[in-house]
Amino acid sequence: MITYENLQDTLSFYRIDCHESYYISSGNPIRDFPETPFRIDYYALCICTGGKVTLEADGSTSHVDAHSFFVAAPSTTVRFLETSPDFKMKLLFFDKNFLIKNISNPFIIEKMNLFSQGSYSIVKTTEKNSLQLQNLLDYLKKKSRKQGKFTEEIVRTIIFNLLLETAEIMDQENDVSENEEGKKDIYLRFCKLIRENVKEQRSVQFYADQLFVSRKYLIEIIKKASGKTPHEVIDESLLKESYVMLGNPALTISEIAFELQFNSASAFGRFFKKHTSISPSEYRNRENIQS
């Protein structure tokens, strides 16, 4: 599995030289994608403007066609499986630190409830809503080209507006009560905390304490939001980290086990085999990853 630590790494695949903390696409046809799953470590909003694509996000397969959009948080694992010849999309990539500069609330993006599937959402909307988002992206691209004294602040403001418009469209599609929104907010914050701490913390009680709720209440919320227990969500995130690290041939399996806080390489092997039915070394052999 490839890990793109920043958006510049991703854009380099397409031979695009970008030195900003954000990137806006032109919407031209795209037919060349990485063949293997890759993990993005930035935020992404992709609007399908024509054709269709089948993609895999965090292991789940979805179909995206015109007037649908895909929004993803850092750590989302993505794989493009199939695209139609007329597939086109407009997209925005940005680093969170760029967006929340001078913002006191670090959870401001999470509060928008953009990620219904934990770290991503795929939403089918109307042509009118899709064009509204596309127009904002076009305006953002136009303003980003004018390098002036306030360009960075203008770009940041337009991105915020774009995310809020996206959140409003999703809210229209999903008319949830205020109480349900509060529970969803806890679920999203739980997922974010896992992404940030899973290498060191696997205790459900740790995450309950961080969210200021009881362990029992957290289990109830996570089960309702995802159909999984907190332990299952934690294990899935840990498995994602395992795939990413096993994809790095410079790391031995023992080093990976140590980095992921397992007591031994064999303990890591048992965890990995439990969830994949093969051992870490068998996975590397299958993927032709030579350490």
VEXDREN-2710 file (C-alpha; in Angstrom, 1 decimal):
% VEXDREN-2710
k/r/px/py/pz
1/MET/0.0/0.0/0.0
2/ILE/1.2/3.5/-0.9
3/THR/1.1/6.2/1.7
4/TYR/1.0/9.8/0.5
5/GLU/2.2/11.8/3.5
6/ASN/1.2/15.1/1.9
7/LEU/-0.8/16.3/-1.1
8/GLN/2.5/17.1/-3.0
9/ASP/3.3/13.3/-3.0
10/THR/-0.1/12.6/-4.6
11/LEU/0.2/15.3/-7.2
12/SER/3.7/14.1/-8.1
13/PHE/2.1/10.9/-9.4
14/TYR/0.4/13.1/-12.0
15/ARG/3.6/15.1/-12.6
16/ILE/2.1/18.2/-11.0
17/ASP/4.5/20.4/-9.1
18/CYS/2.6/22.1/-6.3
19/HIS/4.1/24.0/-3.4
20/GLU/0.9/25.3/-1.8
21/SER/-1.1/23.8/1.1
22/TYR/-4.0/23.3/-1.2
23/TYR/-4.7/22.2/-4.8
24/ILE/-7.7/22.8/-7.1
25/SER/-8.2/20.7/-10.2
26/SER/-9.3/21.9/-13.7
27/GLY/-11.8/19.1/-14.1
28/ASN/-10.0/17.5/-17.1
29/PRO/-10.6/13.8/-17.8
30/ILE/-8.5/11.5/-15.6
31/ARG/-7.7/8.0/-16.7
32/ASP/-4.4/7.3/-14.9
33/PHE/-4.6/6.2/-11.2
34/PRO/-2.3/4.3/-8.8
35/GLU/-3.0/0.6/-9.2
36/THR/-2.7/-0.2/-5.5
37/PRO/-4.6/1.2/-2.5
38/PHE/-3.1/4.4/-1.2
39/ARG/-3.7/6.4/2.0
40/ILE/-4.1/10.1/1.8
41/ASP/-3.0/12.4/4.7
42/TYR/-4.9/15.5/3.8
43/TYR/-8.6/16.5/3.2
44/ALA/-10.2/15.9/-0.2
45/LEU/-13.4/16.9/-1.9
46/CYS/-14.0/15.3/-5.3
47/ILE/-17.0/16.1/-7.5
48/CYS/-17.9/13.8/-10.4
49/THR/-18.8/16.0/-13.3
50/GLY/-19.2/13.3/-15.9
51/GLY/-19.1/9.5/-16.4
52/LYS/-18.7/7.3/-13.4
53/VAL/-16.0/5.6/-11.2
54/THR/-16.0/2.6/-8.9
55/LEU/-13.7/3.2/-5.9
56/GLU/-12.8/1.4/-2.7
57/ALA/-12.6/3.6/0.4
58/ASP/-11.4/2.0/3.7
59/GLY/-12.3/-1.4/2.2
60/SER/-15.8/-0.6/1.1
61/THR/-16.7/-0.4/-2.6
62/SER/-18.9/2.4/-4.0
63/HIS/-20.1/3.7/-7.3
64/VAL/-19.8/7.4/-8.0
65/ASP/-21.5/9.1/-11.0
66/ALA/-22.3/12.6/-12.2
67/HIS/-23.6/15.0/-9.5
68/SER/-22.1/12.8/-6.8
69/PHE/-19.2/13.9/-4.6
70/PHE/-16.7/12.2/-2.4
71/VAL/-15.3/13.9/0.7
72/ALA/-12.5/12.4/2.7
73/ALA/-10.5/13.1/5.9
74/PRO/-6.8/12.3/6.4
75/SER/-5.9/8.6/6.8
76/THR/-8.6/7.4/4.3
77/THR/-7.5/4.5/2.2
78/VAL/-8.6/4.8/-1.4
79/ARG/-8.3/2.6/-4.5
80/PHE/-9.8/3.4/-7.9
81/LEU/-11.1/0.2/-9.3
82/GLU/-12.7/1.2/-12.6
83/THR/-13.5/4.4/-14.5
84/SER/-15.6/5.0/-17.6
85/PRO/-13.9/6.6/-20.6
86/ASP/-15.9/9.9/-20.1
87/PHE/-15.1/10.1/-16.3
88/LYS/-14.3/13.6/-15.2
89/MET/-14.0/15.2/-11.8
90/LYS/-13.2/18.5/-10.1
91/LEU/-11.4/18.3/-6.8
92/LEU/-9.9/20.1/-3.9
93/PHE/-7.1/18.9/-1.7
94/PHE/-6.0/20.9/1.4
95/ASP/-4.0/20.5/4.6
96/LYS/-6.0/20.9/7.8
97/ASN/-3.3/23.1/9.4
98/PHE/-3.7/25.6/6.5
99/LEU/-7.4/25.8/7.0
100/ILE/-7.6/26.1/10.8
101/LYS/-4.8/28.6/11.0
102/ASN/-5.9/31.3/13.6
103/ILE/-9.0/29.2/14.4
104/SER/-9.4/28.3/18.1
105/ASN/-11.6/25.2/17.7
106/PRO/-9.5/22.3/16.3
107/PHE/-12.7/20.2/15.7
108/ILE/-14.3/22.8/13.5
109/ILE/-14.2/20.5/10.4
110/GLU/-15.5/17.5/12.4
111/LYS/-18.4/19.5/13.6
112/MET/-19.6/20.0/10.0
113/ASN/-20.5/16.2/10.0
114/LEU/-18.9/15.7/6.6
115/PHE/-17.8/12.1/7.2
116/SER/-20.8/9.8/7.6
117/GLN/-18.7/6.7/7.0
118/GLY/-16.1/7.5/9.7
119/SER/-13.4/9.1/7.5
120/TYR/-15.3/9.7/4.3
121/SER/-18.7/10.2/2.7
122/ILE/-20.1/9.6/-0.8
123/VAL/-23.2/11.6/-1.6
124/LYS/-25.5/11.6/-4.6
125/THR/-27.1/15.0/-5.0
126/THR/-29.0/17.1/-7.5
127/GLU/-27.5/18.8/-10.6
128/LYS/-28.3/22.2/-9.0
129/ASN/-26.3/21.3/-5.9
130/SER/-23.5/19.8/-7.8
131/LEU/-23.2/23.0/-10.0
132/GLN/-23.2/25.2/-6.9
133/LEU/-20.2/23.3/-5.5
134/GLN/-18.4/23.3/-8.9
135/ASN/-18.9/27.1/-9.2
136/LEU/-17.4/27.6/-5.8
137/LEU/-14.4/25.5/-6.9
138/ASP/-14.0/27.5/-10.1
139/TYR/-14.1/30.7/-8.1
140/LEU/-11.6/29.3/-5.7
141/LYS/-9.2/28.4/-8.5
142/LYS/-9.6/31.8/-10.0
143/LYS/-8.8/33.6/-6.8
144/SER/-5.9/31.3/-5.9
145/ARG/-4.1/32.3/-9.1
146/LYS/-4.0/36.0/-8.0
147/GLN/-1.0/36.2/-5.7
148/GLY/-1.8/39.3/-3.6
149/LYS/-1.5/40.4/0.0
150/PHE/-4.7/38.7/1.1
151/THR/-4.8/35.7/-1.3
152/GLU/-4.2/33.1/1.5
153/GLU/-7.0/34.5/3.6
154/ILE/-9.4/34.7/0.6
155/VAL/-8.6/31.1/-0.3
156/ARG/-9.1/30.0/3.2
157/THR/-12.5/31.7/3.4
158/ILE/-13.7/30.2/0.2
159/ILE/-12.7/26.7/1.3
160/PHE/-14.6/27.2/4.5
161/ASN/-17.6/28.4/2.5
162/LEU/-17.3/25.4/0.2
163/LEU/-17.2/22.9/3.1
164/LEU/-20.2/24.6/4.8
165/GLU/-22.2/24.4/1.5
166/THR/-21.2/20.7/1.2
167/ALA/-22.3/20.1/4.8
168/GLU/-25.6/21.8/4.1
169/ILE/-26.2/19.7/1.1
170/MET/-25.5/16.6/3.1
171/ASP/-27.8/17.8/5.9
172/GLN/-30.6/18.3/3.3
173/GLU/-30.0/14.7/2.2
174/ASN/-30.0/13.4/5.8
175/ASP/-32.4/15.4/7.9
176/VAL/-31.2/14.3/11.4
177/SER/-32.4/15.5/14.7
178/GLU/-30.3/17.7/17.0
179/ASN/-29.8/14.8/19.4
180/GLU/-28.7/12.5/16.6
181/GLU/-26.2/15.1/15.5
182/GLY/-24.7/15.2/18.9
183/LYS/-24.2/11.5/18.9
184/LYS/-22.8/11.6/15.4
185/ASP/-20.3/14.3/16.6
186/ILE/-19.1/12.0/19.3
187/TYR/-18.7/9.2/16.8
188/LEU/-16.7/11.4/14.4
189/ARG/-14.5/12.7/17.2
190/PHE/-14.0/9.1/18.3
191/CYS/-12.8/8.2/14.8
192/LYS/-10.4/11.2/14.7
193/LEU/-9.0/10.3/18.1
194/ILE/-8.4/6.7/17.0
195/ARG/-6.5/7.9/13.9
196/GLU/-4.3/10.1/16.1
197/ASN/-3.7/7.6/18.9
198/VAL/-4.2/4.0/17.7
199/LYS/-0.5/3.1/17.8
200/GLU/-0.4/3.9/21.5
201/GLN/-3.9/3.5/22.8
202/ARG/-6.4/0.7/22.2
203/SER/-8.4/0.9/25.4
204/VAL/-12.1/1.9/24.9
205/GLN/-11.9/3.5/28.3
206/PHE/-9.2/5.8/27.1
207/TYR/-11.3/7.1/24.3
208/ALA/-14.4/7.4/26.5
209/ASP/-12.4/9.5/29.0
210/GLN/-11.1/11.7/26.1
211/LEU/-14.7/12.3/25.0
212/PHE/-16.0/12.8/28.5
213/VAL/-18.6/10.0/28.2
214/SER/-19.0/6.7/30.0
215/ARG/-17.6/3.5/28.4
216/LYS/-21.1/2.1/28.2
217/TYR/-22.5/5.2/26.4
218/LEU/-19.6/5.2/23.9
219/ILE/-20.2/1.6/23.0
220/GLU/-23.9/2.4/22.5
221/ILE/-23.2/5.4/20.2
222/ILE/-20.5/3.6/18.1
223/LYS/-22.6/0.5/17.7
224/LYS/-25.6/2.6/16.5
225/ALA/-23.5/4.8/14.2
226/SER/-21.3/2.1/12.6
227/GLY/-22.8/-1.2/13.4
228/LYS/-19.5/-2.1/15.0
229/THR/-18.2/-2.1/18.6
230/PRO/-15.5/0.4/19.5
231/HIS/-13.0/-2.5/19.7
232/GLU/-13.8/-3.4/16.1
233/VAL/-13.3/0.2/14.9
234/ILE/-10.0/0.4/16.8
235/ASP/-8.8/-2.9/15.3
236/GLU/-9.8/-1.8/11.8
237/SER/-7.7/1.4/12.2
238/LEU/-4.8/-0.6/13.6
239/LEU/-5.1/-3.0/10.6
240/LYS/-4.9/0.0/8.2
241/GLU/-1.7/1.1/9.9
242/SER/-0.4/-2.5/9.6
243/TYR/-1.0/-2.5/5.9
244/VAL/0.7/0.8/5.4
245/MET/3.8/-0.2/7.4
246/LEU/4.0/-3.6/5.8
247/GLY/4.1/-1.8/2.5
248/ASN/7.4/-0.2/3.5
249/PRO/10.1/-2.7/2.7
250/ALA/12.6/-0.8/4.9
251/LEU/10.7/-2.0/8.0
252/THR/11.1/-5.5/9.4
253/ILE/8.0/-7.2/10.8
254/SER/9.6/-7.0/14.3
255/GLU/10.1/-3.3/13.9
256/ILE/6.5/-2.9/12.8
257/ALA/5.3/-4.9/15.8
258/PHE/7.4/-2.7/18.1
259/GLU/6.1/0.5/16.4
260/LEU/2.5/-0.7/16.8
261/GLN/3.1/-1.5/20.5
262/PHE/2.6/-5.2/20.3
263/ASN/4.5/-7.3/22.9
264/SER/6.2/-9.4/20.2
265/ALA/6.3/-10.1/16.4
266/SER/4.3/-13.2/17.0
267/ALA/1.6/-11.2/18.9
268/PHE/1.4/-8.9/15.9
269/GLY/1.3/-11.9/13.6
270/ARG/-1.7/-13.4/15.5
271/PHE/-3.5/-10.0/15.3
272/PHE/-2.9/-9.7/11.5
273/LYS/-3.8/-13.3/10.7
274/LYS/-7.0/-13.0/12.8
275/HIS/-8.2/-10.2/10.6
276/THR/-6.8/-11.2/7.2
277/SER/-6.4/-15.0/7.4
278/ILE/-2.7/-14.7/6.3
279/SER/0.4/-13.8/8.2
280/PRO/2.3/-10.5/7.7
281/SER/5.1/-12.3/5.8
282/GLU/2.6/-14.1/3.6
283/TYR/1.0/-10.7/2.8
284/ARG/4.4/-9.3/1.8
285/ASN/5.1/-12.3/-0.4
286/ARG/1.7/-12.0/-2.0
287/GLU/2.2/-8.3/-2.7
288/ASN/5.9/-8.9/-3.7
289/ILE/7.2/-6.5/-1.0
290/GLN/10.8/-7.5/-0.3
291/SER/12.3/-6.4/3.0
END
